[in-house]
Amino acid sequence: MTSVLYDAQGPRAKQRNVLYTALFVLCAAAAVWWVYDSLAAKHQLDWIKWKPFFTSSQPWETYLWPGLQNTLKAAFFALIIALPLGALFGIGRLSEHRWVRMPAGVVVEFFRAIPVLILMITANAAYSEYTNISTDVRPLYAVVTGLVLYNASVLAEIVRAGIHSLPQGQTDAAKAIGMRKGQIMVYVLLPQAVTAMLPAIVSQLVVIVKDTALGGAVLTFPELLASVRPMSANYGANTIACFTIVAVLYIVVNFALTSFAGWLEGRLRRGKKSTGAVVGAAPGGELETIGAPALKVDGGSAV
């Protein structure tokens, strides 16, 4: 069978594909066995190292749950601050006024070019030097500040790209009925762009959740990944087990975010479907429409 993109494979090509597949499976199996054998030789797979996570609530209550709470707290604050800032700067970059467009572009490009870790370290030093914020909460402030500055600039580009993806006819139609620029942006462009932007926004939210680990590595922020070191020291150097449990928690959180975003995107798309299609004429010369009041025809005109 021939496709537009490629020709059908011949007998030799099919044999080569089967051979390549078998070789890949063998190599993958060998790699898995090598990892398993290495871990088993160093006693990292012994039940005693995994037992605390399945038979006791202490590691969850003492290390994992507090770390997860701090991770979600930092990600939540970063998101609710970065999202409106990103929308503001994204819209600013689309402004027709140069004095608005140019500063917004400079801010976005500047903070998007700096690694988020440098922003966190700089924010922590600034809070230490110029504020009276307690050392107990200073790492949280620094982590959130770094995440906001970086991700707001990225979200600004997402907003700009989402609005640019809309047809020009949407703006022209809004202008034709007398809407002002601000009304067009708020009531016409942004509501339609949200659906297109949602996958990218959720991807950035996943990045925010994972980037909180940078604060734990450098600023002693007690987030989820930072709980591995004290937990491993307390339960007999079970580093592999601790990292595995923490990785599973990250996967669960990010999968929940992605699933929720998929559900929300589908709901938004279903809500935007037209419900005003004409389905037929009712007795008495009335036109029945779905989701709209009946229009009565009188003397050849609808009233």
N, C-alpha and C positions, 0 to 999 in steps of 0.2 A: 504494500500500500504506500503510495507516494503522497507526501504532505507538501504544503506550500513552503515549509521551512526546511525540509530535508527529504532525501530519497529513501526508499525502503532499503533495508539492509539485505545484503546477499548472504548466502550460506557461510562464507568465510568470515564475514563481519559478525555474524551471529555466534560463530564458534569462538572468535576472539573475545566477544563480550562475555560469553559464559566462562572462558578461561580467566579473564580479568576479574570477574566477580568472585570466582572460586579463590583466586590468589588474594584478593582483598579480604575475604572472610577468614582465610587462614592467617593472614598477617594480623588482623584485628583480634582473632582468638589467641594468637601467640602473645600479643601485647597485653591482653587482659590476663592471661595466665602468668606472664612475667610480673605484672603489678601485684597480682594476688600472691604469688610465691614469695616476692620480696617482702610484702607486708606480713605474711605468715611467718617468715623466717625471723623477723624482728618482733614477733609476738604482738603486732598491732591489731590483729584480728581476734585475739583471745577474748572470750566472753567477759572476763573480769574488767576489761577496759570499756566495754559497751554496757555493762550491767547497770551502772548508776542511772543512765538515761531511761531505762525501761522498768526499773524496780523501785526507784525512789523519786520523790518530788523535790528533793533538796537542790539538785543542779538546776532545775527549771525555776524554782522560786528564788534562788540565790543569785544565779548568773544569767540564765537565758532570758527569762521573762523581763527582768529589769533592763537588760541590754536591748531587747526588742522594743520595749516601751520608749527608750531614749532614741532609738533609730527612727521609729515612727513619729515621735514628737518632733525631731529635727526636720524630717522630711515634710511633715504637715505644715509647720511654720514656714519652711522655705517655699513650699508650693503656693500657699495662700498669699504670700507676699510677692513672689516672683511672677505669678500668673497675671495679676493686674498691671504690674510694672512692665512686663513683657508686652502686654496688649497696648499699653500707653506708648511705649517706645516704637512698637511696630506700626501703630497708626501714625505716630509722629514722623516716621520715615516716609510715609506716603503723603505727607502734607504738601500742598502746593506752595507753601511759604518757605522760602529758603532759610530764614532765621529759626524755623522749627525743625525742618528736615535735616539740616547740617549738624546741629548739636546732638540730635537723636542718633544720627548715623555714627558720629564720633564715639559716643558713649557705648553703643552696641558693639562696634568693631573693637574698641579698646578692651572691654571686659570679656569679650568672646575670645580674644587672642591670648589671655593670661590663663595659665593652668589654675584650676580651682584650688589646688593645694596651696599655691602661693597666696591666693586671696584669703584663705583661712588663716594662714600664718600671719599675714599682714594685719588682718582684722584682730587677731588675738593680741598682737603687739600694740596695736592702737588702743584697744580696750584697756590693756594693762597700763599704758602710759598716760592716757588722757581721761579715763573714767574711774569711778569708784565701784565698778561691778565686782561682786564677790568672786573669788577664785573658784568657788564651787560651781557657779553657773557660767563663768566666762568662756569655757570651751564650747558650751552650747551656743552662746551668742556668736562666737567666732565661726563655728561650723555653719550656722544658719546664714550669717552675713556672706560668707564665701559662696555658699550655694545659691543665695539670692542674686548676687552680682553676676555670677556666671550664667545661671540658668535663665534669668530674666532676659539677658542678651540673646540667648539661643531661642527662647520663646518669642522674642520680638521678630526674629527672622521667620519663625513658623507662622506667626500671625500675618506678616507681610506677604509670605508666599501663598497662604490660604486665601487672602483677599485678592491677590493677583490672579489666582486660578479661576475666579468667577468671570463669566462672560461680561463683556463691556455693555451688552444690552441691558443688564440689570441696572447699572448706573444711569444709562440713557433714559430708561423707562421711568426711573424715579425722578429724574430731572424734568421729564415731560409733564409730570403731574404736580410740579411745583415744590418738590421737597428740597430742603437746604442740604449743604454738604454734611453737616453733623447728623441730620436725620437720616440721610442715605447710609452713612456708616453704621449708625446704631440700629436702625430698623430694617435695613435691606441687606447690607453686605455682611456684617458680623454674624447675624443669625444663620445665614447660608454657609459662611465659611467655617463655622464651628464644627460641622459634621466632617468637612474635609480635613480640618486640623486635628481632630480628636485622636487618631492613631499616633500622630507625631507627638502630641502633648503627653499621651500615656507613655510613649517610649521615653520621653524626657523625665517623666515622673519615676520610672524605673531607674533611670540614671541617678536621679536625686537620692533615691533610697540606697543605692549601692555606694554613692560617693560619701555618704555619712561615715563610712569606714575609714576615710582619710583622716577625719578628726580623731578617731580612736588611735590611729597609728602614730600621729604626730602630736596632737594636742591633749592626749589622755582623756578624750571624751569617752565616757563609759557606754559606748554603743554595743551592738550585738557582736560584731567581730572581735572587739576588745575583750569580751568575756572569755575568749578561748584561753588566753594565757593564765589567768588565775584558776580557771576551771581545770585546765590540764595539770597544773601544779598540785591541785588539791586531790585529784583522782588518779594519781600514779602515772603521770606523763602519757596520758592517752590523747596525744595531740591529733592523730588521724581521726579518732572517733569524735572529738570536739569539733574539728573543722567540718566533718561530714554532717553532723547535726545542724551546725550553723548554716551550712550551704543549703540543706533541705529547708530550713526556715526561710531563707532568702527566696528560694524557688517558690515556696508556698505563697509568700506575700506578693511577689511579683506576678505570679500566675493569677492570684485573686484580683489584682489591679487590672491585668490585661483582660480577664474574663468580664469584669464589671464594665470596662470600657467598650468591649465588644457588644455587650447587652445594651449599653446606653446609646452607642452609635446606631444599632439596629432600631431602637425605639425612636430615635430622632428621625431616621430616614422614613420609618413608617408614618410618623406624625406629619411629615411634610408632603405626603402623597395628596394629590388633588381629590377633592370630594364634591366637586361642583359639576360633574358631567351630566348632560341632559339625557334622560332615559325614556322620555316619551311624553305624549300629550294626555292630560287627564280630561275627563268629561267636562264640558262647559268651556272648552278652548283654553285650558290652563296648561302650562308647560311645567312638568314636575322635574325637579333636579335633586340630586343627592346632596344633602347638606346645605340647601338654599331654599328660601321660600318660593312658592309657586308664582309664576308670572302669568297673568291673565291677558289673553290676546283680545283686544277690542278695536275693531275697525282696521285690522291689519297692523297694529302696533302693540307692543308689549307694554303693559302698565302695571 
